[in-house]
Amino acid sequence: MPDGSSTSHLFRPKLATVLGEHYSWTSLRHDAAAGLTVAVVALPLSMAIAVASGVSPDRGLYTAIVGGFLVSLLGGSRFQIGGPAGAFIVLMATTQARFGLDGLVLAVAMSGVMLTLMGISRVGGLIRHIPHAVTVGFTAAIAVTIVASQLTNLGGLRLAGAEPGPFFPKLAAILSARGSVNPNAVVIGVAVAAMILVIRRYRPTWPGMLLAVVAAAFATWGLGLPVETLGSRFGALASNLPTPHLPAV
């Protein structure tokens, strides 16, 4: 009867495997450089996802740090990157708005359990039967939804009430507030997007997102532009870590 030794390596984290194969200082330097590159990209992206999801930016930093550490510690691949994914903004924002932060955390935990069960039962292979058009359509729709959710911030608009979640009511609310557009916010937003695209085109190895965010921050501060910032909306970041707690079930 099989004792499981032939498949035991599949459940061993690759970090343990690599460290057991005479991990060198050269490999450490290369991995450190790669990790720093991922970190500087994930820094502004994690804060942006947190804000778009309806929570304070520091929550995005905590999540990116803890999630990235766990992926690297327990992952099953020698070469992998663990970081925030923009496609989840819509799902997280909708869940947080309807069920609150505890409901969002509980939904994420339930998703993890479901994914684990799918992996154990090997039903994940069924994804190969999903048409490519479905994947592309889903990704494109997510991109359109994310763009629509950020038009208020891009234009510095002042809505009469809470921003609606559904797509078309959201657009109607944004159009009704078009008279409150802030030209400075539009210029800063467009300049940041342009800077990211230019750096990606001519200097792809540079951390374009981080450089664009830093440049925008210095321009706003140096020129005294009247635009809303993370500090004016959320206040100063907490100086201590939050106490972990289980979500209310």
Summary of the structure (lengths in Angstrom):
residues: 249
radius of gyration: 21.3
end to end distance: 41.9
largest distance: 74.7
contacts: 587
relative contact order: 0.09
helix: 71%
strand: 0%
